[in-house]
């Protein structure tokens, strides 16, 4: 029997044999014991796996439809028309539904938000305006602009709502400030308190358990806590509590399991200290909890007492028992509706009308948010400003609404502090808790506005002020531009400040990898896993935040002075003709400017960013500078990182890291965690530090001078060769041409000059190419003459291949694409028939580069077909592994042939065939102009017709399957091959 089972074929899924009514199939290339499968098993597996191919061999399964015997050869016209009408009705139904969804979410929601906002903030709010609000909602005036502004309002409220939810999660995750948690500590009476003399526990057991109130605060305070033991009896009480404390049966077992084997850790761990008294789990966490956040106190509130810290430890212990008492804090099943509500159902994309209720709730919540977070703070700020008599200063800022709202939030924060103090004096604990949380929300919001909005804005304005001499501008010019467009001016300065802060932080992160840990102690480490800006905003007092902001502003401002203002002054003194930079070019012929701009944006800068090793070179330069300065000042031990320990494995030394938290930190970080490295102080150490600061300042000035002069000078030289008819770059500053306009105003035109953005980019690229070539040459020289020659030969071949591919892909294809679009779209629309079109090759090529990039991106986002696969392979191969034959035959040749035929055929027809039949010159010109768009329209119509034919065939098959399809039979792989072999044999025999 066993031999028969082993010799028979069985299904790979259900492991059963084939029967007459359930035969076995082999639908894929797999062989052996996994070759056979039942059709029902395969269909069920495909339904659950959502795959239509074998997961082992990758062969796609195929099925043969089985139709009813009474199916006619051709479907009756009535069935076809009925199926077509049902498809049209379904399409119209879905179109109406999605149109309703779009009107609701993109029309009603933003429109109501905008007009509600306008009603609340335009003039005085009275009963008449409130009653006229529904009629304003139905008005069709300025509909598109109101919808656009309403989208902005909805976006702001959405971000505000998400910020509140995120802040709530942050407070729940790490707790609120100490002053808020201390006010919320409630130690209820217990029936089994910890005892010291052996009789307290028995007395506690006599109390009935029914009188014990339940602990609130999300189980953060266990019901058996009375007071933690004192510091002198720490170890003794821990041992007694493990055996003598009558524990709650639900959570007592977890505490005993978390107790350490060696109770002396409470004394030997100096970093745990009093913060983990009575918290056995805290001994294992050690410095994992408390050092994450700095000391958390608030101005006017004393530091936390030891008993409060101990209560926090017990609360942290109670958080670990949330799984056992989940029903106490979550009486409603919130998870079930959260799982049912999806984005499709929320937005109405599932076909149901449930989204109308969601639209109503969104409109209501949006109105509530506008009232609470915009209307109330604005009017509170307005009343405060009017009371202080500062209306003129606020109006002069050009941002009256924003300044008034921020002032209102400041008043609300002060009011929250006063009310919180009064609630504490009156003993209103719930009100005290609510007011404290509201104060935390307002505090975090204001600090976020200051750090994300105000500080970058100040940096941007300071950068602009310090760089006025670079562009021969003045403060009066900036003031006039600000008055013309205050919003645009503020946004540009904010954006520049954000970019400056980002690159400053990136440079500091790079510098930390070079210098000794501990040198940059005054700057926050953004790579620190324990660094959390939101948590710092929650826990740190306002005075400390103010000190940090002032220190950051001083550091940023000093660096701007050193890298911008002082180098500009030195440059104007030492090289008077070099500045100012040309940033305003007015010319009638913008052809070369346009081509140069697109060349810069589409070719030069992407290649520079993708090919350069800027970070590696900058790090090597910083390391070399640090070595030279450390040797000169004898600060090797203080300034340089200890290189001897870097290649060794991260071994945790017990005297240095006696806690489990340090070992956990070593596993989390990418490199070995070195928070501090000792160093040796040389003689005159403060004087050497002053010398180090002077070296830093001098190096920043020199490097800034080089960066401001060398790329621009090289770029001007190259641009003089590029721009036809451009003057020589020396003298670099030409006398400006003053042209008078009709209004009598003078327009200064710098003729013959190139925008400095182009010169800087071109000069930077030349510097990078020179540095890259020099680095390669230096790396090849030690390998010998033969290796250098082989390397040169190899790069020469690669360069030749890359040149051919570059000419085809970046030269010919964009040129043909640009010319085709110029003849199809631009010339028929912009050039009259009585004028001859003039084609600028450089402009068409530059526009073709842009069009080619867009077409490539669209192709990569589309379905898989031949052109997309060819682009992916060419991109993955790169330059070093380039297959020139594949690039030419599979990618360049088909595209060039298509574009060439699209250009050549209409030209041949218009100027070779049409003159044989049409003698009128005007008609010939009209046909030649309209032939390109006409042929494009014909091609689009043919594509549309073919698409509709395919869709009709699919509809025909769908109608036939719905009415006459009985089932499907799985197709065997070998059976199909046998049928093909039989056909081949029959053809041979015949």
BALUMKOL-602900 format. One record per residue (C-alpha): x, y, z; residue in three letters. Coordinates in steps of 0.2 Angstrom, whole numbers, plus 5000, padded with zeros to 4 digits. Layout:
N
XYZALA ...
END
This chain:
990
500050005000UNK 501450125004UNK 502350084988UNK 500750124978UNK 500550294987UNK 502350334984UNK 502250294966UNK 500550384962UNK 500350574958UNK 499650684972UNK 499150864973UNK 500450984979UNK 499151074990UNK 497950944998UNK 499150794996UNK 497750684989UNK 497650584972UNK 496750634957UNK 494950564954UNK 493850554939UNK 492850704944UNK 494450794952UNK 495850764939UNK 497650824942UNK 498450954931UNK 500151014929UNK 499951194924UNK 501751254926UNK 503551214922UNK 503851134940UNK 504250944940UNK 504350814953UNK 503150794967UNK 502550974966UNK 502050954948UNK 500250904950UNK 498851004957UNK 496951004958UNK 496051144949UNK 494951184964UNK 496551194975UNK 497451304963UNK 495951424962UNK 495851434981UNK 497651464982UNK 497551604969UNK 496151684978UNK 497051694994UNK 498851734987UNK 498151854974UNK 499451784962UNK 499151724944UNK 500851644942UNK 501851504951UNK 502851564965UNK 504151434962UNK 504451444943UNK 503651604939UNK 502551534925UNK 500851614923UNK 499351494924UNK 498051494910UNK 496251434909UNK 495151384894UNK 493351444895UNK 491951314894UNK 490351384887UNK 488551314886UNK 488151204871UNK 486751314866UNK 487851474864UNK 487651544847UNK 489151574836UNK 488851764837UNK 487951854851UNK 486251924846UNK 486152114844UNK 484952124858UNK 486152054871UNK 487552164865UNK 486452324866UNK 485852274883UNK 487652244889UNK 488152404882UNK 486752504890UNK 487052414907UNK 488952464906UNK 488452644901UNK 487252654916UNK 488552584928UNK 489852714921UNK 488552854923UNK 488152804940UNK 489952794946UNK 490252964937UNK 488853044946UNK 489452974963UNK 491253024961UNK 490653194955UNK 489653214971UNK 491153164981UNK 492253284972UNK 490953424974UNK 490853384993UNK 492653374997UNK 493353494985UNK 491953614984UNK 490753624999UNK 492053595013UNK 493353725007UNK 491953845002UNK 491053835019UNK 492753855028UNK 493254015018UNK 491554095020UNK 491454055038UNK 493154125040UNK 492754285031UNK 491154305041UNK 492054295057UNK 493554405052UNK 492754535041UNK 492054675051UNK 491054665067UNK 490154505071UNK 488254545074UNK 486654445073UNK 486354505055UNK 487954435049UNK 487654275057UNK 485954255050UNK 486554295032UNK 487954165033UNK 486854025025UNK 486454145011UNK 488254185009UNK 488653995007UNK 487453984993UNK 488154134983UNK 489054104967UNK 490154264968UNK 492054234968UNK 491654044968UNK 493353984962UNK 494454104973UNK 493454064988UNK 493653874985UNK 495553904983UNK 495654004999UNK 494553885008UNK 495753745003UNK 497153835012UNK 496053865028UNK 495553675028UNK 497453635026UNK 497853745041UNK 496453665052UNK 496953495047UNK 498753525052UNK 498153595068UNK 497153445072UNK 498553325067UNK 499753425078UNK 498553415093UNK 498353225091UNK 500253205090UNK 500553315105UNK 499253215115UNK 500253055110UNK 501853135115UNK 501153175132UNK 500453005134UNK 502052925129UNK 503253015140UNK 502053105152UNK 501853295155UNK 502953415164UNK 503453375182UNK 502353515189UNK 500853445180UNK 501153265185UNK 501553315203UNK 499853415205UNK 498953255198UNK 499653135210UNK 498253055220UNK 498752915232UNK 497152835237UNK 496952735254UNK 497552555252UNK 497052405261UNK 498852325261UNK 500152455264UNK 501952405265UNK 502452385283UNK 504052405292UNK 503652325309UNK 502652175305UNK 500952235312UNK 500452365299UNK 500252225286UNK 499052125297UNK 498052285302UNK 497952325284UNK 497152155280UNK 495752185292UNK 495052325281UNK 493752275268UNK 494252275250UNK 492552355245UNK 493052525252UNK 494652545242UNK 494352665228UNK 494952625211UNK 496552715205UNK 496252825190UNK 497652905179UNK 497652765167UNK 498352635180UNK 499852745183UNK 499652735202UNK 499552555208UNK 498152535222UNK 499352465234UNK 500552615235UNK 500652715251UNK 502352795252UNK 504052735246UNK 505352685258UNK 506652815264UNK 508352825257UNK 509352745272UNK 508152585272UNK 508152565253UNK 508952395252UNK 508152325267UNK 506352375262UNK 506652305244UNK 507052135251UNK 505552145263UNK 504352205249UNK 504752055238UNK 504051935252UNK 502952035264UNK 501952155253UNK 500252085250UNK 500052115231UNK 498652135220UNK 498451965211UNK 498252045194UNK 499852145194UNK 500952085209UNK 501651945198UNK 502352065186UNK 503252165199UNK 504052015207UNK 504651955190UNK 505452125186UNK 506352125202UNK 508252115200UNK 509251975207UNK 510452085215UNK 509652215226UNK 511252305228UNK 511052385211UNK 509952515219UNK 511452575229UNK 512852545217UNK 511952635203UNK 512252825206UNK 511252875190UNK 509652795196UNK 509752875213UNK 508152935221UNK 507252935205UNK 506952745205UNK 506652715224UNK 505352575225UNK 505452545206UNK 506252375203UNK 506052395184UNK 506852565185UNK 508552485190UNK 508552385174UNK 508152545164UNK 509452645173UNK 509852795163UNK 508552745149UNK 507152855156UNK 507752995166UNK 509253065156UNK 508153065141UNK 507453225146UNK 508353375155UNK 507853425173UNK 505953475171UNK 505453615181UNK 504353765178UNK 504753945183UNK 504053985200UNK 503853795205UNK 505053715216UNK 505953555211UNK 505253385213UNK 505353305230UNK 505953135232UNK 504353065237UNK 503553135221UNK 504953055211UNK 504652895220UNK 502752905216UNK 503252935197UNK 504252775198UNK 502752675205UNK 501752755191UNK 502952695178UNK 502852525186UNK 500952525184UNK 501052565166UNK 501852395163UNK 500252315169UNK 499052395157UNK 498752235148UNK 498052155163UNK 496852295167UNK 496452355150UNK 494552365153UNK 494752485167UNK 495352625155UNK 494552585139UNK 492752535142UNK 492252575124UNK 492852465109UNK 493752605100UNK 494752475089UNK 493252405081UNK 492652565072UNK 494452615068UNK 494652455059UNK 493052465049UNK 493352655044UNK 494452655029UNK 495052795018UNK 493852735004UNK 492352735016UNK 492852905024UNK 493052995007UNK 491652904999UNK 492652804986UNK 491852644990UNK 490252694982UNK 489152724997UNK 488452885003UNK 489052875021UNK 490353005016UNK 488953145017UNK 488953115036UNK 490853135036UNK 490753295026UNK 489553365039UNK 490653315053UNK 492153395044UNK 491253555041UNK 490753565059UNK 492453525066UNK 493253645054UNK 492053785060UNK 492453735078UNK 494253745075UNK 494153915067UNK 493153985082UNK 494253905095UNK 495953925088UNK 495854075077UNK 494354185081UNK 494454185100UNK 496354215100UNK 496254355087UNK 494954455097UNK 495854425113UNK 497454495105UNK 496454635097UNK 495754685114UNK 497454675122UNK 498354785108UNK 496954915109UNK 497154925128UNK 499054945127UNK 498855065113UNK 499954975100UNK 498754985085UNK 499955085074UNK 501454975077UNK 500454815073UNK 499654895057UNK 501454945051UNK 502054765052UNK 500854725037UNK 500354565046UNK 499054635058UNK 498054475059UNK 499554365062UNK 500354475075UNK 498654505084UNK 498354315085UNK 500054275092UNK 499754415105UNK 498054335109UNK 498954165112UNK 500254245123UNK 498854325134UNK 497954155134UNK 499554065140UNK 499754195154UNK 497954175159UNK 498153985159UNK 499554005172UNK 498554125183UNK 496954015182UNK 498053855186UNK 498753945201UNK 497053985207UNK 496353815204UNK 497853745214UNK 497453865229UNK 495553815228UNK 495953625227UNK 495053605210UNK 496153465204UNK 495153415188UNK 495153605183UNK 496953615188UNK 497353465176UNK 496353535162UNK 497153705163UNK 498853635164UNK 498653535148UNK 497953685139UNK 499453785145UNK 500653645138UNK 499753655121UNK 499853845120UNK 501653835125UNK 502153705113UNK 501253795099UNK 502053965103UNK 503853885104UNK 503553795088UNK 503053955079UNK 504654045086UNK 505853905082UNK 505153855065UNK 504454025059UNK 505354175068UNK 507154105070UNK 507354065051UNK 506454225046UNK 507754325057UNK 509154225049UNK 508554255032UNK 508354445035UNK 510154445043UNK 510854355028UNK 510054485016UNK 510654635026UNK 512454565027UNK 512454525008UNK 511754695002UNK 513554744996UNK 513654594985UNK 512254654974UNK 512454844975UNK 510854854985UNK 510354955000UNK 509054945014UNK 507955065005UNK 507754944991UNK 507354795003UNK 506054915011UNK 505254954995UNK 505154774989UNK 504354725006UNK 503054865005UNK 502654804987UNK 502454624992UNK 502554595010UNK 502054415010UNK 503154364996UNK 504654455004UNK 504354365021UNK 504154195013UNK 505754215003UNK 506754265018UNK 506054125028UNK 506454005015UNK 508254065014UNK 508354055033UNK 507753875033UNK 509053825020UNK 510453915030UNK 509953825046UNK 509853655037UNK 511553675029UNK 512253735046UNK 511553585055UNK 512253465041UNK 513953545043UNK 513853525062UNK 513453345060UNK 514853315048UNK 516053405060UNK 515553295075UNK 516153145065UNK 517853225064UNK 518253305081UNK 518253225098UNK 516553195107UNK 516353325119UNK 517153475109UNK 515453535103UNK 514553515120UNK 513653685117UNK 512753625102UNK 511353495102UNK 511653335093UNK 510253295081UNK 510853115078UNK 510553075097UNK 509152945098UNK 508653035114UNK 508453205106UNK 506653255105UNK 506253435102UNK 504353415106UNK 504753335123UNK 505953475127UNK 504653595123UNK 503453505134UNK 504653485149UNK 505853625149UNK 505453795156UNK 505153945146UNK 506754035153UNK 507853895147UNK 507053895129UNK 507354085129UNK 509154065133UNK 509353925119UNK 508454035106UNK 509654185110UNK 511154075110UNK 510654005093UNK 510254175086UNK 512054235092UNK 512854085084UNK 511954095067UNK 512254285066UNK 514054265070UNK 514354135057UNK 513454245044UNK 514554395049UNK 516154285046UNK 515654195030UNK 514654335022UNK 514854515028UNK 516754515032UNK 517254425016UNK 516254555006UNK 517054695014UNK 518754625011UNK 518354584993UNK 517754754989UNK 519354824997UNK 520554704988UNK 519654674971UNK 518554824968UNK 518054774951UNK 517454604955UNK 515754644964UNK 514354674962UNK 513554504956UNK 512354514941UNK 510654454947UNK 509654564935UNK 509754544916UNK 508554624905UNK 508754594886UNK 507554584871UNK 508254414865UNK 508054284878UNK 508454134867UNK 510254104874UNK 509654144892UNK 508254014891UNK 509353884884UNK 510653914897UNK 509453914911UNK 508653744906UNK 510453674903UNK 510853724920UNK 509353654928UNK 509153494918UNK 510953444914UNK 512353534925UNK 511553534942UNK 510853354942UNK 512553284936UNK 513453384949UNK 512353324963UNK 512353144957UNK 514153124953UNK 515053224966UNK 515753164982UNK 515553324991UNK 515253255008UNK 516753145007UNK 517853285001UNK 517253405014UNK 517553275028UNK 519253245022UNK 519653435022UNK 518953455039UNK 519953315046UNK 521553395038UNK 521153565045UNK 520853495062UNK 522553395062UNK 523453555056UNK 522653665069UNK 522853535083UNK 524753515079UNK 524953705078UNK 524153735095UNK 524653575103UNK 522753515106UNK 522853345098UNK 522153265114UNK 520753395115UNK 520253425097UNK 520453255088UNK 519453095090UNK 520352945097UNK 520652845081UNK 521452695090UNK 519752635097UNK 518752655081UNK 519252495072UNK 518952385087UNK 517352305091UNK 516152405103UNK 516552315120UNK 515652375135UNK 516852405149UNK 516052365166UNK 516752515175UNK 516252635161UNK 514552565157UNK 513952475172UNK 512052475167UNK 511052385155UNK 510452555147UNK 512152595141UNK 512352425132UNK 510652445125UNK 511152615118UNK 512752535111UNK 511552415101UNK 510452555095UNK 511752675088UNK 512652655072UNK 514352675079UNK 515052645096UNK 514252765108UNK 515552875115UNK 514753015125UNK 516353085131UNK 518253055129UNK 519553115141UNK 520953225136UNK 522553305142UNK 522553485146UNK 524153575140UNK 524953725147UNK 524053885144UNK 522453795139UNK 521253945139UNK 522454045128UNK 522553895116UNK 520653885116UNK 520654075111UNK 521854035097UNK 520753895091UNK 519254015090UNK 520354135080UNK 520953995068UNK 519053955066UNK 518654135062UNK 520154155050UNK 519753995041UNK 517954035039UNK 518354205031UNK 519654125019UNK 518553985014UNK 517154105011UNK 518254215000UNK 518854074989UNK 517054004987UNK 516454184982UNK 517754214969UNK 518454064961UNK 516853984954UNK 516254154948UNK 517854194940UNK 517954034931UNK 516154034926UNK 516354214919UNK 517754154908UNK 516754004902UNK 515254104899UNK 516254224888UNK 516654084877UNK 514854014877UNK 513854174874UNK 514054234856UNK 514554414856UNK 514754424875UNK 516054544880UNK 517654484889UNK 517454464908UNK 518854584911UNK 518354714917UNK 516954604924UNK 515854754928UNK 515254854913UNK 514355024914UNK 512554994915UNK 511355064901UNK 510055184907UNK 508455174896UNK 506955284898UNK 505155214898UNK 503555294893UNK 503155344910UNK 504755434913UNK 505555294924UNK 507355244921UNK 507655054919UNK 509455004922UNK 509954864910UNK 511654774912UNK 511954734893UNK 513154594889UNK 513154514906UNK 512654344912UNK 511654304927UNK 512754254941UNK 511754094945UNK 512454024928UNK 514254074931UNK 514254004949UNK 513553844943UNK 514653824928UNK 516253874938UNK 515753754952UNK 515553614939UNK 517253654932UNK 518053654949UNK 517253494953UNK 517853414936UNK 519653474940UNK 519653414958UNK 518953244952UNK 520253224939UNK 521653274950UNK 521053154963UNK 520953014951UNK 522753054944UNK 523453044962UNK 522552884965UNK 523252804949UNK 525052864951UNK 525652744965UNK 525052594954UNK 526352604941UNK 526552664923UNK 525652504916UNK 524152524928UNK 524052704924UNK 524052664905UNK 522752524907UNK 521652644917UNK 521752784905UNK 521352664891UNK 519852594901UNK 519152774904UNK 519452824886UNK 518352674880UNK 517052724893UNK 517152904888UNK 516952864870UNK 515452754874UNK 514752884885UNK 515053014872UNK 514052924859UNK 512652884871UNK 512653064877UNK 512553134859UNK 511053014855UNK 510053024871UNK 510453204877UNK 510753284860UNK 509853204846UNK 508253144854UNK 507853314864UNK 508253414848UNK 507053304838UNK 505753314852UNK 505853504854UNK 505753534835UNK 504253414834UNK 503353504848UNK 503853674840UNK 503053634823UNK 501553544830UNK 501053664844UNK 502053824845UNK 502053874827UNK 500253854823UNK 499653944838UNK 500954094839UNK 501554124821UNK 500254204809UNK 500154134791UNK 500954294783UNK 502554274793UNK 503854144792UNK 504254044807UNK 506054054814UNK 506753904823UNK 508053924836UNK 509053764837UNK 509753794855UNK 508053844862UNK 507153694854UNK 508553584861UNK 508453654878UNK 506553644878UNK 506753464872UNK 507753414886UNK 506353474898UNK 505053384888UNK 506153224887UNK 506353224906UNK 504453244908UNK 504053104895UNK 505352994903UNK 504553014920UNK 502752984913UNK 503452824905UNK 504252764921UNK 502552784930UNK 501552694916UNK 501352504913UNK 502852394909UNK 503252394890UNK 504752384879UNK 505252574881UNK 505152574900UNK 506152414902UNK 507452484891UNK 507552644901UNK 507652544917UNK 509052434911UNK 510052584904UNK 509852674920UNK 510352524931UNK 511852484920UNK 512552664922UNK 514152724913UNK 515352594919UNK 514252444914UNK 513552524899UNK 513052414884UNK 513152534870UNK 512352414857UNK 510852394868UNK 510652574871UNK 510752614852UNK 509652474846UNK 508352464860UNK 508252644866UNK 508952774855UNK 508552694837UNK 506652674840UNK 506452844847UNK 507452934834UNK 506552834820UNK 504852884827UNK 505353064829UNK 506253074812UNK 504752994803UNK 503553114812UNK 504653264806UNK 505053194789UNK 503353134782UNK 502353294784UNK 503853394777UNK 503953284762UNK 502053284759UNK 501953474762UNK 503453524751UNK 503553374739UNK 501753304735UNK 500553454739UNK 501453574726UNK 501053444712UNK 499153464715UNK 498953634723UNK 499653784713UNK 499053924725UNK 500553984736UNK 499454034751UNK 498553864751UNK 500253774751UNK 500853884766UNK 499153844775UNK 499353654772UNK 501153654777UNK 500753744793UNK 499253644798UNK 499853474792UNK 500853434808UNK 499453464820UNK 498253374807UNK 499253224807UNK 499453224826UNK 497553234827UNK 497453084815UNK 498652984825UNK 497653024841UNK 496052974833UNK 496752814827UNK 497452774845UNK 495752814852UNK 494852704840UNK 495952564843UNK 495752584861UNK 493852584860UNK 493952434849UNK 494952334862UNK 493752394875UNK 492252334865UNK 493052164863UNK 493252154881UNK 491452204884UNK 490852074871UNK 491851944880UNK 491152004897UNK 489351994890UNK 489651814883UNK 490451754899UNK 488951824909UNK 487651734899UNK 488451574892UNK 490051534903UNK 489851374912UNK 491651354919UNK 493451354916UNK 494751214913UNK 496551224918UNK 497751214904UNK 499151094906UNK 500951154901UNK 501450984893UNK 499750964884UNK 499951124875UNK 501751074870UNK 501150904864UNK 499750994853UNK 501051104846UNK 502250954842UNK 500750864834UNK 500451004823UNK 502251024818UNK 502250834814UNK 500750844803UNK 501550994794UNK 503150894791UNK 502150744785UNK 501050844773UNK 
END
